[in-house]
Amino acid sequence: MKRVISTLVSASLLGAGVVAGAAAPASAGTKCDDTPIYTIGDKKTVWRATQVHSDWARPGFTITYSKNKTGSWTATGTATVGTEAGAIFAKASASFSVSLGKTWSKSDTWSYAATVQKKKGKTRGRLVMYHEAKGFSVTKSRMVPKSTGGCKKSTIWKKSNNVAPVKKNSNLWGIQYA
């Protein structure tokens, strides 16, 4: 009788081991699409100063600015450089529904006038052209196997504080005080 029970217990344990052994390779063999997934978040519109500006003037003076010049601005942030920048700009452009790029440049003649106001603690002002840009964060993920089978999304990195200029001419003139 002892031998029959011992044989049954051994067979049960051995059978359980075979089932567990057979289940492990199935989940370990799951193949997931490892194509990078870029997600754009923390979206906002920002205005960045260009290098197009008048000379400084004191409060009370009206500045008239008329000049043929090239305005330009370059994207900032760690996600805007390297081999992935093109994919990130494409994803961000789609997310904002506006074309973004690493740089913006436009040659034109600008003619504007504004009066420098008195500002507490400021002694001068100048006309400055600002260009529209989009601020965002980007998260890079990919699909990886789950221990229970199937796939799950896994974050590789997240980079914040990226700013890219819109490609269209979307400019705003204002007075910069110092």
OpenMM code with the backbone's topology and positions (N, CA, C; nanometers):
from openmm import Vec3, app, unit

residues = "MET LYS ARG VAL ILE SER THR LEU VAL SER ALA SER LEU LEU GLY ALA GLY VAL VAL ALA GLY ALA ALA ALA PRO ALA SER ALA GLY THR LYS CYS ASP ASP THR PRO ILE TYR THR ILE GLY ASP LYS LYS THR VAL TRP ARG ALA THR GLN VAL HIS SER ASP TRP ALA ARG PRO GLY PHE THR ILE THR TYR SER LYS ASN LYS THR GLY SER TRP THR ALA THR GLY THR ALA THR VAL GLY THR GLU ALA GLY ALA ILE PHE ALA LYS ALA SER ALA SER PHE SER VAL SER LEU GLY LYS THR TRP SER LYS SER ASP THR TRP SER TYR ALA ALA THR VAL GLN LYS LYS LYS GLY LYS THR ARG GLY ARG LEU VAL MET TYR HIS GLU ALA LYS GLY PHE SER VAL THR LYS SER ARG MET VAL PRO LYS SER THR GLY GLY CYS LYS LYS SER THR ILE TRP LYS LYS SER ASN ASN VAL ALA PRO VAL LYS LYS ASN SER ASN LEU TRP GLY ILE GLN TYR ALA".split()
positions = [
    Vec3(0.0814, -0.1179, 0.0000),
    Vec3(0.0000, 0.0000, 0.0000),
    Vec3(0.0869, 0.1258, 0.0000),
    Vec3(0.1934, 0.1224, 0.0846),
    Vec3(0.2831, 0.2370, 0.0888),
    Vec3(0.3456, 0.2612, -0.0476),
    Vec3(0.3779, 0.1496, -0.1149),
    Vec3(0.4416, 0.1626, -0.2459),
    Vec3(0.3435, 0.2224, -0.3476),
    Vec3(0.2170, 0.1913, -0.3437),
    Vec3(0.1178, 0.2448, -0.4364),
    Vec3(0.1008, 0.3955, -0.4134),
    Vec3(0.0921, 0.4362, -0.2847),
    Vec3(0.0773, 0.5786, -0.2533),
    Vec3(0.2024, 0.6545, -0.2970),
    Vec3(0.3191, 0.5991, -0.2705),
    Vec3(0.4451, 0.6624, -0.3096),
    Vec3(0.4521, 0.6789, -0.4607),
    Vec3(0.4083, 0.5758, -0.5342),
    Vec3(0.4092, 0.5825, -0.6799),
    Vec3(0.3122, 0.6888, -0.7294),
    Vec3(0.1918, 0.6976, -0.6682),
    Vec3(0.0938, 0.7983, -0.7078),
    Vec3(0.1435, 0.9395, -0.6801),
    Vec3(0.2061, 0.9618, -0.5632),
    Vec3(0.2579, 1.0933, -0.5283),
    Vec3(0.3704, 1.1316, -0.6251),
    Vec3(0.4592, 1.0392, -0.6545),
    Vec3(0.5698, 1.0652, -0.7465),
    Vec3(0.5173, 1.0987, -0.8856),
    Vec3(0.4186, 1.0209, -0.9300),
    Vec3(0.3626, 1.0443, -1.0620),
    Vec3(0.2941, 1.1803, -1.0676),
    Vec3(0.2247, 1.2182, -0.9588),
    Vec3(0.1576, 1.3480, -0.9549),
    Vec3(0.2585, 1.4616, -0.9603),
    Vec3(0.3622, 1.4520, -0.8813),
    Vec3(0.4641, 1.5568, -0.8800),
    Vec3(0.5366, 1.5644, -1.0134),
    Vec3(0.5660, 1.4482, -1.0697),
    Vec3(0.6352, 1.4452, -1.1978),
    Vec3(0.5458, 1.5058, -1.3070),
    Vec3(0.4191, 1.4720, -1.3042),
    Vec3(0.3243, 1.5258, -1.4024),
    Vec3(0.3096, 1.6761, -1.3893),
    Vec3(0.3054, 1.7272, -1.2664),
    Vec3(0.2954, 1.8713, -1.2445),
    Vec3(0.4193, 1.9418, -1.2988),
    Vec3(0.5332, 1.8790, -1.2809),
    Vec3(0.6576, 1.9369, -1.3317),
    Vec3(0.6575, 1.9435, -1.4823),
    Vec3(0.6044, 1.8430, -1.5468),
    Vec3(0.5986, 1.8406, -1.6921),
    Vec3(0.5050, 1.9513, -1.7421),
    Vec3(0.3892, 1.9682, -1.6745),
    Vec3(0.2954, 2.0728, -1.7148),
    Vec3(0.3603, 2.2099, -1.6973),
    Vec3(0.4249, 2.2333, -1.5841),
    Vec3(0.4888, 2.3618, -1.5588),
    Vec3(0.6024, 2.3835, -1.6582),
    Vec3(0.6761, 2.2797, -1.6860),
    Vec3(0.7868, 2.2896, -1.7815),
    Vec3(0.7365, 2.3196, -1.9204),
    Vec3(0.6213, 2.2682, -1.9567),
    Vec3(0.5664, 2.2912, -2.0893),
    Vec3(0.5090, 2.4331, -2.1017),
    Vec3(0.4578, 2.4887, -1.9908),
    Vec3(0.3973, 2.6209, -1.9949),
    Vec3(0.5025, 2.7306, -2.0058),
    Vec3(0.6161, 2.7129, -1.9449),
    Vec3(0.7186, 2.8171, -1.9437),
    Vec3(0.7672, 2.8545, -2.0841),
    Vec3(0.8009, 2.7600, -2.1714),
    Vec3(0.8492, 2.8004, -2.3024),
    Vec3(0.7437, 2.8735, -2.3858),
    Vec3(0.6152, 2.8463, -2.3648),
    Vec3(0.5123, 2.9134, -2.4434),
    Vec3(0.5145, 3.0639, -2.4180),
    Vec3(0.5223, 3.1073, -2.2901),
    Vec3(0.5245, 3.2501, -2.2621),
    Vec3(0.6605, 3.3097, -2.2964),
    Vec3(0.7669, 3.2335, -2.2794),
    Vec3(0.9003, 3.2842, -2.3119),
    Vec3(0.9150, 3.3011, -2.4629),
    Vec3(0.8374, 3.2282, -2.5413),
    Vec3(0.8488, 3.2341, -2.6858),
    Vec3(0.7649, 3.3435, -2.7497),
    Vec3(0.6934, 3.4251, -2.6704),
    Vec3(0.6110, 3.5316, -2.7262),
    Vec3(0.6993, 3.6337, -2.7968),
    Vec3(0.6649, 3.6641, -2.9194),
    Vec3(0.7399, 3.7621, -2.9981),
    Vec3(0.6535, 3.8866, -3.0114),
    Vec3(0.7079, 4.0007, -2.9691),
    Vec3(0.6353, 4.1272, -2.9765),
    Vec3(0.7004, 4.2169, -3.0810),
    Vec3(0.6209, 4.3028, -3.1418),
    Vec3(0.6726, 4.4010, -3.2377),
    Vec3(0.7576, 4.5009, -3.1599),
    Vec3(0.8868, 4.5081, -3.1909),
    Vec3(0.9755, 4.5961, -3.1148),
    Vec3(1.0004, 4.7305, -3.1838),
    Vec3(0.9120, 4.7684, -3.2758),
    Vec3(0.9214, 4.8995, -3.3404),
    Vec3(0.9011, 5.0083, -3.2347),
    Vec3(0.9871, 5.1117, -3.2323),
    Vec3(0.9699, 5.2181, -3.1320),
    Vec3(0.8349, 5.2883, -3.1466),
    Vec3(0.7753, 5.3224, -3.0336),
    Vec3(0.6493, 5.3955, -3.0283),
    Vec3(0.6789, 5.5292, -2.9622),
    Vec3(0.6528, 5.6410, -3.0336),
    Vec3(0.6754, 5.7746, -2.9786),
    Vec3(0.5407, 5.8355, -2.9411),
    Vec3(0.5290, 5.8827, -2.8180),
    Vec3(0.4071, 5.9454, -2.7697),
    Vec3(0.4389, 6.0900, -2.7328),
    Vec3(0.3587, 6.1827, -2.7846),
    Vec3(0.3781, 6.3256, -2.7593),
    Vec3(0.2815, 6.3702, -2.6498),
    Vec3(0.3339, 6.4430, -2.5503),
    Vec3(0.2509, 6.4910, -2.4396),
    Vec3(0.2922, 6.6304, -2.3964),
    Vec3(0.2269, 6.6822, -2.2934),
    Vec3(0.2585, 6.8144, -2.2371),
    Vec3(0.2644, 6.9207, -2.3471),
    Vec3(0.1669, 6.9194, -2.4361),
    Vec3(0.1685, 7.0076, -2.5539),
    Vec3(0.1284, 7.1500, -2.5178),
    Vec3(0.2027, 7.2470, -2.5758),
    Vec3(0.1698, 7.3884, -2.5556),
    Vec3(0.2274, 7.4721, -2.6695),
    Vec3(0.1670, 7.5885, -2.6923),
    Vec3(0.2187, 7.6846, -2.7892),
    Vec3(0.3035, 7.7853, -2.7142),
    Vec3(0.4226, 7.8145, -2.7682),
    Vec3(0.5127, 7.9128, -2.7081),
    Vec3(0.5619, 8.0073, -2.8169),
    Vec3(0.6071, 8.1235, -2.7782),
    Vec3(0.6622, 8.2221, -2.8707),
    Vec3(0.8070, 8.2446, -2.8326),
    Vec3(0.8988, 8.2261, -2.9257),
    Vec3(1.0421, 8.2407, -2.9005),
    Vec3(1.0967, 8.3602, -2.9786),
    Vec3(1.1796, 8.4390, -2.9110),
    Vec3(1.2409, 8.5554, -2.9747),
    Vec3(1.3354, 8.5108, -3.0854),
    Vec3(1.3310, 8.5823, -3.1967),
    Vec3(1.4262, 8.5589, -3.3053),
    Vec3(1.5385, 8.6617, -3.2915),
    Vec3(1.6303, 8.6610, -3.3858),
    Vec3(1.7390, 8.7590, -3.3844),
    Vec3(1.6999, 8.8867, -3.4583),
    Vec3(1.5739, 8.8981, -3.5021),
    Vec3(1.5271, 9.0184, -3.5719),
    Vec3(1.4725, 9.1156, -3.4680),
    Vec3(1.5406, 9.2302, -3.4526),
    Vec3(1.4983, 9.3299, -3.3540),
    Vec3(1.5531, 9.4674, -3.3916),
    Vec3(1.4922, 9.5691, -3.3356),
    Vec3(1.5371, 9.7064, -3.3572),
    Vec3(1.6490, 9.7398, -3.2586),
    Vec3(1.6983, 9.8630, -3.2678),
    Vec3(1.7892, 9.9140, -3.1651),
    Vec3(1.7065, 9.9451, -3.0402),
    Vec3(1.7747, 9.9667, -2.9280),
    Vec3(1.7082, 10.0001, -2.8022),
    Vec3(1.6628, 10.1458, -2.8040),
    Vec3(1.5543, 10.1734, -2.7339),
    Vec3(1.5052, 10.3103, -2.7194),
    Vec3(1.4569, 10.3308, -2.5757),
    Vec3(1.4563, 10.4558, -2.5320),
    Vec3(1.4102, 10.4886, -2.3969),
    Vec3(1.2581, 10.5003, -2.3953),
    Vec3(1.1981, 10.4887, -2.2766),
    Vec3(1.0527, 10.5046, -2.2656),
    Vec3(1.0063, 10.6382, -2.3234),
    Vec3(0.8949, 10.6342, -2.3943),
    Vec3(0.8380, 10.7526, -2.4573),
    Vec3(0.8712, 10.7634, -2.6053),
    Vec3(0.9757, 10.6960, -2.6496),
    Vec3(1.0131, 10.6996, -2.7906),
    Vec3(0.9323, 10.5972, -2.8692),
    Vec3(0.9017, 10.6342, -2.9923),
    Vec3(0.8367, 10.5401, -3.0828),
    Vec3(0.9434, 10.4817, -3.1731),
    Vec3(0.9494, 10.3515, -3.1775),
    Vec3(1.0467, 10.2815, -3.2609),
    Vec3(0.9787, 10.2448, -3.3917),
    Vec3(1.0398, 10.2811, -3.5025),
    Vec3(0.9929, 10.2356, -3.6328),
    Vec3(1.0989, 10.1413, -3.6856),
    Vec3(1.0576, 10.0205, -3.7138),
    Vec3(1.1522, 9.9189, -3.7588),
    Vec3(1.1143, 9.8774, -3.8996),
    Vec3(1.2040, 9.8978, -3.9921),
    Vec3(1.1816, 9.8557, -4.1296),
    Vec3(1.3135, 9.8023, -4.1811),
    Vec3(1.3171, 9.6748, -4.2090),
    Vec3(1.4427, 9.6142, -4.2489),
    Vec3(1.4170, 9.4870, -4.3284),
    Vec3(1.5023, 9.4630, -4.4255),
    Vec3(1.4997, 9.3371, -4.4982),
    Vec3(1.6018, 9.2477, -4.4303),
    Vec3(1.5542, 9.1392, -4.3728),
    Vec3(1.6422, 9.0538, -4.2947),
    Vec3(1.5877, 8.9113, -4.2948),
    Vec3(1.6720, 8.8173, -4.2587),
    Vec3(1.6301, 8.6784, -4.2453),
    Vec3(1.6092, 8.6476, -4.0979),
    Vec3(1.4886, 8.6034, -4.0656),
    Vec3(1.4592, 8.5589, -3.9299),
    Vec3(1.4753, 8.4088, -3.9242),
    Vec3(1.5309, 8.3596, -3.8141),
    Vec3(1.5473, 8.2146, -3.8003),
    Vec3(1.5403, 8.1751, -3.6543),
    Vec3(1.5116, 8.0468, -3.6334),
    Vec3(1.5029, 7.9934, -3.4982),
    Vec3(1.5236, 7.8432, -3.5069),
    Vec3(1.5940, 7.7844, -3.4100),
    Vec3(1.6263, 7.6419, -3.4099),
    Vec3(1.5624, 7.5732, -3.2907),
    Vec3(1.5160, 7.4505, -3.3116),
    Vec3(1.4519, 7.3720, -3.2064),
    Vec3(1.5462, 7.3501, -3.0885),
    Vec3(1.4870, 7.3314, -2.9703),
    Vec3(1.5643, 7.3041, -2.8494),
    Vec3(1.5116, 7.1780, -2.7821),
    Vec3(1.5936, 7.1163, -2.6995),
    Vec3(1.5545, 6.9973, -2.6251),
    Vec3(1.6327, 6.8762, -2.6710),
    Vec3(1.6518, 6.7815, -2.5810),
    Vec3(1.7344, 6.6649, -2.6116),
    Vec3(1.6700, 6.5702, -2.7112),
    Vec3(1.5375, 6.5732, -2.7237),
    Vec3(1.4711, 6.4833, -2.8190),
    Vec3(1.4750, 6.5377, -2.9610),
    Vec3(1.5267, 6.6578, -2.9801),
    Vec3(1.5277, 6.7186, -3.1125),
    Vec3(1.6613, 6.7001, -3.1839),
    Vec3(1.7493, 6.6185, -3.1277),
    Vec3(1.8792, 6.5914, -3.1899),
    Vec3(1.8972, 6.4409, -3.2047),
    Vec3(1.9856, 6.3998, -3.2915),
    Vec3(2.0156, 6.2581, -3.3077),
    Vec3(1.9360, 6.1939, -3.4186),
    Vec3(1.9537, 6.0636, -3.4288),
    Vec3(1.8939, 5.9889, -3.5387),
    Vec3(1.7418, 5.9781, -3.5279),
    Vec3(1.6854, 5.9942, -3.4095),
    Vec3(1.5413, 5.9811, -3.3914),
    Vec3(1.4655, 6.1123, -3.4116),
    Vec3(1.5357, 6.2224, -3.4299),
    Vec3(1.4713, 6.3537, -3.4380),
    Vec3(1.3661, 6.3594, -3.5482),
    Vec3(1.3948, 6.3028, -3.6653),
    Vec3(1.2984, 6.3051, -3.7752),
    Vec3(1.1673, 6.2374, -3.7382),
    Vec3(1.1765, 6.1212, -3.6750),
    Vec3(1.0563, 6.0480, -3.6328),
    Vec3(0.9810, 6.1256, -3.5251),
    Vec3(1.0548, 6.1898, -3.4356),
    Vec3(0.9920, 6.2663, -3.3278),
    Vec3(0.9205, 6.3892, -3.3857),
    Vec3(0.9848, 6.4618, -3.4795),
    Vec3(0.9203, 6.5775, -3.5412),
    Vec3(0.7962, 6.5350, -3.6189),
    Vec3(0.8016, 6.4224, -3.6870),
    Vec3(0.6855, 6.3732, -3.7629),
    Vec3(0.5694, 6.3431, -3.6682),
    Vec3(0.5978, 6.2755, -3.5574),
    Vec3(0.4936, 6.2413, -3.4607),
    Vec3(0.4378, 6.3678, -3.3949),
    Vec3(0.5261, 6.4626, -3.3585),
    Vec3(0.4810, 6.5878, -3.2962),
    Vec3(0.3994, 6.6703, -3.3949),
    Vec3(0.4396, 6.6743, -3.5221),
    Vec3(0.3643, 6.7478, -3.6243),
    Vec3(0.2231, 6.6930, -3.6370),
    Vec3(0.2110, 6.5608, -3.6398),
    Vec3(0.0789, 6.4982, -3.6489),
    Vec3(-0.0031, 6.5281, -3.5234),
    Vec3(0.0610, 6.5263, -3.4080),
    Vec3(-0.0087, 6.5501, -3.2819),
    Vec3(-0.0625, 6.6929, -3.2726),
    Vec3(0.0132, 6.7909, -3.3230),
    Vec3(-0.0284, 6.9313, -3.3198),
    Vec3(-0.1089, 6.9726, -3.4424),
    Vec3(-0.1131, 6.8897, -3.5454),
    Vec3(-0.1773, 6.9211, -3.6731),
    Vec3(-0.1161, 7.0447, -3.7380),
    Vec3(0.0142, 7.0590, -3.7244),
    Vec3(0.0896, 7.1672, -3.7871),
    Vec3(0.2303, 7.1144, -3.8129),
    Vec3(0.2904, 7.1581, -3.9215),
    Vec3(0.4230, 7.1092, -3.9586),
    Vec3(0.5310, 7.1714, -3.8713),
    Vec3(0.6074, 7.0859, -3.8011),
    Vec3(0.7186, 7.1298, -3.7176),
    Vec3(0.8488, 7.0879, -3.7817),
    Vec3(0.9553, 7.1567, -3.7488),
    Vec3(1.0856, 7.1208, -3.8022),
    Vec3(1.1961, 7.1549, -3.7049),
    Vec3(1.3167, 7.1175, -3.7409),
    Vec3(1.4320, 7.1477, -3.6568),
    Vec3(1.4649, 7.2967, -3.6624),
    Vec3(1.4410, 7.3592, -3.7777),
    Vec3(1.4695, 7.5021, -3.7916),
    Vec3(1.3577, 7.5711, -3.8691),
    Vec3(1.3522, 7.7043, -3.8552),
    Vec3(1.2640, 7.7886, -3.9331),
    Vec3(1.3476, 7.9069, -3.9777),
    Vec3(1.3270, 7.9509, -4.0994),
    Vec3(1.3998, 8.0652, -4.1530),
    Vec3(1.3141, 8.1337, -4.2591),
    Vec3(1.3148, 8.2663, -4.2585),
    Vec3(1.2361, 8.3418, -4.3554),
    Vec3(1.3042, 8.4750, -4.3817),
    Vec3(1.3264, 8.5053, -4.5097),
    Vec3(1.3776, 8.6365, -4.5497),
    Vec3(1.2602, 8.7212, -4.5940),
    Vec3(1.2531, 8.8444, -4.5425),
    Vec3(1.1412, 8.9316, -4.5744),
    Vec3(1.1765, 9.0738, -4.5336),
    Vec3(1.0896, 9.1661, -4.5668),
    Vec3(1.1023, 9.3031, -4.5194),
    Vec3(0.9942, 9.3255, -4.4161),
    Vec3(1.0348, 9.3647, -4.2985),
    Vec3(0.9404, 9.3898, -4.1912),
    Vec3(0.9361, 9.5392, -4.1635),
    Vec3(0.8175, 9.5909, -4.1389),
    Vec3(0.8028, 9.7323, -4.1068),
    Vec3(0.6967, 9.7454, -3.9978),
    Vec3(0.7407, 9.7845, -3.8780),
    Vec3(0.6512, 9.7974, -3.7634),
    Vec3(0.6918, 9.9179, -3.6812),
    Vec3(0.5989, 9.9700, -3.6023),
    Vec3(0.6281, 10.0817, -3.5123),
    Vec3(0.5555, 10.0582, -3.3808),
    Vec3(0.6207, 10.0946, -3.2716),
    Vec3(0.5605, 10.0829, -3.1386),
    Vec3(0.6283, 10.1823, -3.0462),
    Vec3(0.5562, 10.2246, -2.9435),
    Vec3(0.6108, 10.3192, -2.8465),
    Vec3(0.6557, 10.2432, -2.7223),
    Vec3(0.7769, 10.2735, -2.6789),
    Vec3(0.8315, 10.2104, -2.5580),
    Vec3(0.7634, 10.2739, -2.4370),
    Vec3(0.7029, 10.1929, -2.3540),
    Vec3(0.6313, 10.2390, -2.2352),
    Vec3(0.7252, 10.2435, -2.1145),
    Vec3(0.6858, 10.3198, -2.0130),
    Vec3(0.7596, 10.3192, -1.8867),
    Vec3(0.7229, 10.1911, -1.8123),
    Vec3(0.8263, 10.1189, -1.7700),
    Vec3(0.8061, 9.9959, -1.6928),
    Vec3(0.8947, 10.0043, -1.5694),
    Vec3(0.8398, 9.9691, -1.4554),
    Vec3(0.9159, 9.9750, -1.3309),
    Vec3(1.0394, 9.8858, -1.3405),
    Vec3(1.1552, 9.9431, -1.3111),
    Vec3(1.2807, 9.8688, -1.3127),
    Vec3(1.3404, 9.8502, -1.4515),
    Vec3(1.2771, 9.9033, -1.5545),
    Vec3(1.3259, 9.8899, -1.6928),
    Vec3(1.3632, 10.0277, -1.7461),
    Vec3(1.4727, 10.0352, -1.8195),
    Vec3(1.5198, 10.1645, -1.8694),
    Vec3(1.5128, 10.1767, -2.0204),
    Vec3(1.4846, 10.0668, -2.0900),
    Vec3(1.4839, 10.0708, -2.2368),
    Vec3(1.3979, 9.9579, -2.2929),
    Vec3(1.3654, 9.9704, -2.4221),
    Vec3(1.2867, 9.8670, -2.4894),
    Vec3(1.3239, 9.8628, -2.6365),
    Vec3(1.2916, 9.7519, -2.7016),
    Vec3(1.3154, 9.7381, -2.8459),
    Vec3(1.2103, 9.6464, -2.9056),
    Vec3(1.1822, 9.6667, -3.0336),
    Vec3(1.0898, 9.5794, -3.1055),
    Vec3(1.1600, 9.4465, -3.1342),
    Vec3(1.0910, 9.3373, -3.1109),
    Vec3(1.1467, 9.2040, -3.1355),
    Vec3(1.0418, 9.1203, -3.2078),
    Vec3(1.0859, 9.0414, -3.3048),
    Vec3(0.9972, 8.9473, -3.3716),
    Vec3(1.0061, 8.8124, -3.3005),
    Vec3(0.8913, 8.7608, -3.2593),
    Vec3(0.8818, 8.6290, -3.1972),
    Vec3(0.8224, 8.5325, -3.2990),
    Vec3(0.8649, 8.4084, -3.2943),
    Vec3(0.8123, 8.3079, -3.3868),
    Vec3(0.7388, 8.1998, -3.3080),
    Vec3(0.6267, 8.1531, -3.3638),
    Vec3(0.5474, 8.0491, -3.2976),
    Vec3(0.6231, 7.9167, -3.2959),
    Vec3(0.6149, 7.8498, -3.1829),
    Vec3(0.6777, 7.7188, -3.1671),
    Vec3(0.5863, 7.6316, -3.0811),
    Vec3(0.6148, 7.5047, -3.0771),
    Vec3(0.5366, 7.4110, -2.9972),
    Vec3(0.6285, 7.3433, -2.8964),
    Vec3(0.5866, 7.3480, -2.7714),
    Vec3(0.6591, 7.2801, -2.6645),
    Vec3(0.5935, 7.1454, -2.6374),
    Vec3(0.6736, 7.0445, -2.6082),
    Vec3(0.6183, 6.9115, -2.5850),
    Vec3(0.7186, 6.8208, -2.5140),
    Vec3(0.6669, 6.7110, -2.4614),
    Vec3(0.7520, 6.6032, -2.4124),
    Vec3(0.7318, 6.4857, -2.5076),
    Vec3(0.8295, 6.3981, -2.5134),
    Vec3(0.8184, 6.2785, -2.5975),
    Vec3(0.8598, 6.1580, -2.5145),
    Vec3(0.7809, 6.0517, -2.5256),
    Vec3(0.8104, 5.9266, -2.4569),
    Vec3(0.8331, 5.8188, -2.5618),
    Vec3(0.9437, 5.7468, -2.5482),
    Vec3(0.9744, 5.6356, -2.6393),
    Vec3(0.9442, 5.5053, -2.5662),
    Vec3(0.8639, 5.4209, -2.6301),
    Vec3(0.8253, 5.2913, -2.5732),
    Vec3(0.8403, 5.1845, -2.6792),
    Vec3(0.8277, 5.0605, -2.6364),
    Vec3(0.8181, 4.9489, -2.7307),
    Vec3(0.7427, 4.8357, -2.6610),
    Vec3(0.6927, 4.7443, -2.7398),
    Vec3(0.6189, 4.6315, -2.6855),
    Vec3(0.7176, 4.5220, -2.6449),
    Vec3(0.6958, 4.4656, -2.5243),
    Vec3(0.7817, 4.3585, -2.4725),
    Vec3(0.6922, 4.2449, -2.4223),
    Vec3(0.7468, 4.1209, -2.4172),
    Vec3(0.6660, 4.0078, -2.3699),
    Vec3(0.6298, 4.0211, -2.2221),
    Vec3(0.5058, 3.9808, -2.1883),
    Vec3(0.4626, 3.9728, -2.0489),
    Vec3(0.4940, 3.8327, -1.9981),
    Vec3(0.5170, 3.8183, -1.8692),
    Vec3(0.5479, 3.6876, -1.8112),
    Vec3(0.4284, 3.5931, -1.8217),
    Vec3(0.3080, 3.6462, -1.8307),
    Vec3(0.1874, 3.5644, -1.8395),
    Vec3(0.1458, 3.5394, -1.9839),
    Vec3(0.2269, 3.5827, -2.0784),
    Vec3(0.1938, 3.5685, -2.2198),
    Vec3(0.1422, 3.6985, -2.2758),
    Vec3(0.1522, 3.7150, -2.4051),
    Vec3(0.1088, 3.8388, -2.4689),
    Vec3(0.2168, 3.9455, -2.4608),
    Vec3(0.1785, 4.0699, -2.4889),
    Vec3(0.2740, 4.1801, -2.4920),
    Vec3(0.2226, 4.2959, -2.4076),
    Vec3(0.3163, 4.3787, -2.3617),
    Vec3(0.2811, 4.5000, -2.2883),
    Vec3(0.3744, 4.6115, -2.3327),
    Vec3(0.3291, 4.7359, -2.3157),
    Vec3(0.4074, 4.8538, -2.3529),
    Vec3(0.5074, 4.8839, -2.2413),
    Vec3(0.6332, 4.9055, -2.2781),
    Vec3(0.7383, 4.9358, -2.1813),
    Vec3(0.8072, 5.0668, -2.2210),
    Vec3(0.8172, 5.1605, -2.1263),
    Vec3(0.8805, 5.2903, -2.1524),
    Vec3(1.0318, 5.2746, -2.1530),
    Vec3(1.0950, 5.3296, -2.2577),
    Vec3(1.2412, 5.3281, -2.2690),
    Vec3(1.2971, 5.4578, -2.2110),
    Vec3(1.2406, 5.5736, -2.2501),
    Vec3(1.2791, 5.7016, -2.1947),
    Vec3(1.1695, 5.8043, -2.2171),
    Vec3(1.1771, 5.9138, -2.1409),
    Vec3(1.0891, 6.0289, -2.1595),
    Vec3(1.1766, 6.1531, -2.1540),
    Vec3(1.1595, 6.2412, -2.2532),
    Vec3(1.2357, 6.3657, -2.2588),
    Vec3(1.1384, 6.4823, -2.2632),
    Vec3(1.1541, 6.5735, -2.1696),
    Vec3(1.0654, 6.6893, -2.1577),
    Vec3(1.1333, 6.8151, -2.2095),
    Vec3(1.0569, 6.9229, -2.2132),
    Vec3(1.1076, 7.0561, -2.2486),
    Vec3(1.1663, 7.0641, -2.3886),
    Vec3(1.1020, 7.0012, -2.4845),
    Vec3(1.1410, 7.0134, -2.6247),
    Vec3(1.0574, 7.1241, -2.6860),
    Vec3(1.1200, 7.2075, -2.7681),
    Vec3(1.0497, 7.3160, -2.8349),
    Vec3(1.0936, 7.3177, -2.9800),
    Vec3(0.9962, 7.3127, -3.0716),
    Vec3(1.0257, 7.3110, -3.2146),
    Vec3(0.9466, 7.4205, -3.2853),
    Vec3(1.0116, 7.4916, -3.3785),
    Vec3(0.9411, 7.5987, -3.4506),
    Vec3(0.8425, 7.5428, -3.5524),
    Vec3(0.7293, 7.6124, -3.5698),
    Vec3(0.6383, 7.5748, -3.6775),
    Vec3(0.7032, 7.6192, -3.8081),
    Vec3(0.6797, 7.5450, -3.9151),
    Vec3(0.7430, 7.5762, -4.0437),
    Vec3(0.6780, 7.6943, -4.1136),
    Vec3(0.5498, 7.7199, -4.0872),
    Vec3(0.4826, 7.8321, -4.1522),
    Vec3(0.5277, 7.9636, -4.0876),
    Vec3(0.5022, 8.0738, -4.1560),
    Vec3(0.5356, 8.2052, -4.1011),
    Vec3(0.4267, 8.2486, -4.0051),
    Vec3(0.4487, 8.2230, -3.8796),
    Vec3(0.3564, 8.2636, -3.7745),
    Vec3(0.4380, 8.3434, -3.6736),
    Vec3(0.4363, 8.4763, -3.6923),
    Vec3(0.5216, 8.5648, -3.6138),
    Vec3(0.4390, 8.6631, -3.5333),
    Vec3(0.5004, 8.7129, -3.4277),
    Vec3(0.4353, 8.8085, -3.3388),
    Vec3(0.5399, 8.9130, -3.3004),
    Vec3(0.5059, 9.0411, -3.3177),
    Vec3(0.5987, 9.1476, -3.2808),
    Vec3(0.5606, 9.2001, -3.1439),
    Vec3(0.6614, 9.2332, -3.0647),
    Vec3(0.6376, 9.2888, -2.9324),
    Vec3(0.7581, 9.3676, -2.8856),
    Vec3(0.7417, 9.4375, -2.7751),
    Vec3(0.8537, 9.5133, -2.7192),
    Vec3(0.9178, 9.4313, -2.6082),
    Vec3(1.0484, 9.4191, -2.6183),
    Vec3(1.1282, 9.3494, -2.5161),
    Vec3(1.1914, 9.4587, -2.4292),
    Vec3(1.1750, 9.4461, -2.2988),
    Vec3(1.2268, 9.5484, -2.2068),
    Vec3(1.3493, 9.4968, -2.1332),
    Vec3(1.4388, 9.5909, -2.1012),
    Vec3(1.5578, 9.5578, -2.0214),
    Vec3(1.5878, 9.6717, -1.9271),
] * unit.nanometer
topology = app.Topology()
chain = topology.addChain("A")
for resn in residues:
    res = topology.addResidue(resn, chain)
    for name in ("N", "CA", "C"):
        topology.addAtom(name, app.Element.getBySymbol(name[0]), res)
